[in-house]
């Protein structure tokens, strides 16, 4: 289960990307989560996924 609050989600996702996964796609596939949902929730607080940095910035 992933956090519903966008700020908590940001922290959760960036931690997972930093420590465990090489990409957003790999994380979402492993966790059975829709990447579009994560990107939409984080876009609402002005964060976008940066593939080169492998984090939301």
TIRO-2110 file (N, C-alpha, C; in Angstrom, 1 decimal):
// TIRO-2110
0.8, -1.2, 0.0, N, 1, A
0.0, 0.0, 0.0, CA, 1, A
0.9, 1.2, 0.0, C, 1, A
0.5, 2.2, -0.8, N, 2, A
1.3, 3.5, -0.9, CA, 2, A
0.5, 4.6, -0.2, C, 2, A
1.2, 5.6, 0.3, N, 3, A
0.5, 6.7, 1.0, CA, 3, A
-0.5, 7.4, 0.1, C, 3, A
-1.6, 7.9, 0.6, N, 4, A
-2.5, 8.7, -0.2, CA, 4, A
-2.2, 10.2, -0.2, C, 4, A
-1.6, 10.6, 0.9, N, 5, A
-1.3, 12.1, 1.0, CA, 5, A
-0.1, 12.3, 0.0, C, 5, A
-0.2, 13.3, -0.8, N, 6, A
0.8, 13.6, -1.9, CA, 6, A
2.2, 13.8, -1.3, C, 6, A
2.3, 14.6, -0.2, N, 7, A
3.6, 14.9, 0.4, CA, 7, A
4.2, 13.6, 1.0, C, 7, A
3.4, 12.8, 1.6, N, 8, A
3.9, 11.5, 2.1, CA, 8, A
4.3, 10.6, 1.0, C, 8, A
3.5, 10.6, -0.1, N, 9, A
3.8, 9.8, -1.3, CA, 9, A
5.1, 10.2, -1.9, C, 9, A
5.4, 11.5, -2.0, N, 10, A
6.6, 12.0, -2.5, CA, 10, A
7.8, 11.4, -1.8, C, 10, A
7.8, 11.5, -0.5, N, 11, A
8.8, 11.0, 0.4, CA, 11, A
9.0, 9.5, 0.2, C, 11, A
7.9, 8.7, 0.2, N, 12, A
7.9, 7.3, 0.1, CA, 12, A
8.5, 6.9, -1.2, C, 12, A
8.0, 7.5, -2.3, N, 13, A
8.4, 7.1, -3.7, CA, 13, A
9.9, 7.4, -3.9, C, 13, A
10.3, 8.6, -3.5, N, 14, A
11.7, 9.0, -3.7, CA, 14, A
12.7, 8.1, -2.9, C, 14, A
12.3, 7.7, -1.7, N, 15, A
13.1, 6.8, -0.9, CA, 15, A
13.2, 5.4, -1.6, C, 15, A
12.1, 4.9, -2.1, N, 16, A
12.1, 3.6, -2.8, CA, 16, A
12.9, 3.7, -4.0, C, 16, A
12.8, 4.8, -4.8, N, 17, A
13.6, 4.9, -6.0, CA, 17, A
15.1, 5.0, -5.7, C, 17, A
15.4, 5.8, -4.6, N, 18, A
16.8, 5.9, -4.3, CA, 18, A
17.4, 4.6, -3.8, C, 18, A
16.7, 3.9, -2.9, N, 19, A
17.3, 2.7, -2.3, CA, 19, A
17.1, 1.4, -2.9, C, 19, A
16.0, 1.3, -3.7, N, 20, A
15.6, -0.1, -4.2, CA, 20, A
15.4, -0.3, -5.7, C, 20, A
15.1, 0.8, -6.4, N, 21, A
14.7, 0.6, -7.8, CA, 21, A
15.4, 1.5, -8.7, C, 21, A
15.7, 1.0, -9.9, N, 22, A
16.4, 1.7, -10.9, CA, 22, A
15.5, 2.6, -11.8, C, 22, A
14.2, 2.5, -11.6, N, 23, A
13.3, 3.4, -12.4, CA, 23, A
11.9, 3.3, -11.8, C, 23, A
11.1, 4.3, -12.1, N, 24, A
9.7, 4.4, -11.7, CA, 24, A
9.0, 3.2, -12.2, C, 24, A
9.2, 2.8, -13.4, N, 25, A
8.5, 1.7, -14.0, CA, 25, A
8.8, 0.4, -13.3, C, 25, A
10.1, 0.2, -12.9, N, 26, A
10.5, -1.1, -12.2, CA, 26, A
9.8, -1.1, -10.8, C, 26, A
9.7, 0.1, -10.1, N, 27, A
9.1, 0.1, -8.8, CA, 27, A
7.6, -0.2, -8.9, C, 27, A
6.9, 0.4, -9.9, N, 28, A
5.5, 0.3, -10.1, CA, 28, A
5.2, -1.2, -10.4, C, 28, A
6.0, -1.8, -11.3, N, 29, A
5.7, -3.1, -11.7, CA, 29, A
5.9, -4.1, -10.5, C, 29, A
6.9, -3.9, -9.7, N, 30, A
7.2, -4.7, -8.5, CA, 30, A
6.1, -4.5, -7.5, C, 30, A
5.6, -3.3, -7.3, N, 31, A
4.6, -3.0, -6.2, CA, 31, A
3.2, -3.1, -6.8, C, 31, A
3.0, -3.4, -8.0, N, 32, A
1.7, -3.5, -8.7, CA, 32, A
0.9, -2.2, -8.5, C, 32, A
1.5, -1.1, -8.9, N, 33, A
1.0, 0.2, -8.8, CA, 33, A
1.0, 0.8, -10.2, C, 33, A
0.0, 1.6, -10.5, N, 34, A
-0.1, 2.3, -11.7, CA, 34, A
0.8, 3.6, -11.7, C, 34, A
1.8, 3.7, -12.5, N, 35, A
2.7, 4.8, -12.5, CA, 35, A
2.0, 6.1, -12.9, C, 35, A
0.9, 6.0, -13.7, N, 36, A
0.2, 7.3, -14.0, CA, 36, A
-0.5, 7.9, -12.8, C, 36, A
-1.0, 7.0, -11.9, N, 37, A
-1.6, 7.5, -10.7, CA, 37, A
-0.6, 8.3, -9.8, C, 37, A
0.6, 7.7, -9.7, N, 38, A
1.6, 8.3, -8.9, CA, 38, A
2.0, 9.7, -9.5, C, 38, A
2.2, 9.7, -10.8, N, 39, A
2.6, 10.9, -11.5, CA, 39, A
1.5, 12.0, -11.4, C, 39, A
0.3, 11.6, -11.5, N, 40, A
-0.8, 12.5, -11.4, CA, 40, A
-0.9, 13.1, -10.0, C, 40, A
-0.8, 12.3, -9.0, N, 41, A
-0.9, 12.8, -7.6, CA, 41, A
0.3, 13.7, -7.3, C, 41, A
1.5, 13.4, -7.8, N, 42, A
2.6, 14.2, -7.5, CA, 42, A
2.7, 15.5, -8.4, C, 42, A
2.1, 15.4, -9.5, N, 43, A
2.0, 16.6, -10.4, CA, 43, A
1.1, 17.6, -9.7, C, 43, A
0.1, 17.2, -8.9, N, 44, A
-0.8, 18.1, -8.2, CA, 44, A
0.0, 19.0, -7.2, C, 44, A
1.2, 18.5, -6.8, N, 45, A
2.0, 19.3, -5.9, CA, 45, A
3.3, 19.8, -6.6, C, 45, A
3.2, 19.8, -7.9, N, 46, A
4.3, 20.4, -8.8, CA, 46, A
5.6, 19.6, -8.7, C, 46, A
5.4, 18.3, -8.7, N, 47, A
6.6, 17.4, -8.8, CA, 47, A
6.5, 16.5, -10.1, C, 47, A
7.6, 16.4, -10.8, N, 48, A
7.6, 15.6, -12.0, CA, 48, A
8.8, 14.5, -11.9, C, 48, A
8.6, 13.4, -12.5, N, 49, A
9.6, 12.4, -12.5, CA, 49, A
10.7, 12.7, -13.4, C, 49, A
11.9, 12.7, -12.9, N, 50, A
13.1, 13.0, -13.7, CA, 50, A
13.9, 11.6, -13.8, C, 50, A
13.8, 11.1, -15.1, N, 51, A
14.4, 9.8, -15.3, CA, 51, A
15.9, 9.8, -15.1, C, 51, A
16.6, 10.8, -15.4, N, 52, A
18.0, 10.9, -15.3, CA, 52, A
18.4, 10.8, -13.8, C, 52, A
17.7, 11.5, -12.9, N, 53, A
17.9, 11.5, -11.5, CA, 53, A
17.2, 10.4, -10.8, C, 53, A
16.3, 9.7, -11.4, N, 54, A
15.5, 8.7, -10.9, CA, 54, A
14.8, 9.1, -9.6, C, 54, A
14.2, 10.3, -9.7, N, 55, A
13.4, 10.8, -8.5, CA, 55, A
12.4, 11.9, -9.0, C, 55, A
11.5, 12.2, -8.1, N, 56, A
10.6, 13.2, -8.4, CA, 56, A
11.2, 14.5, -7.9, C, 56, A
11.2, 15.5, -8.8, N, 57, A
11.8, 16.8, -8.4, CA, 57, A
10.8, 18.0, -8.8, C, 57, A
END
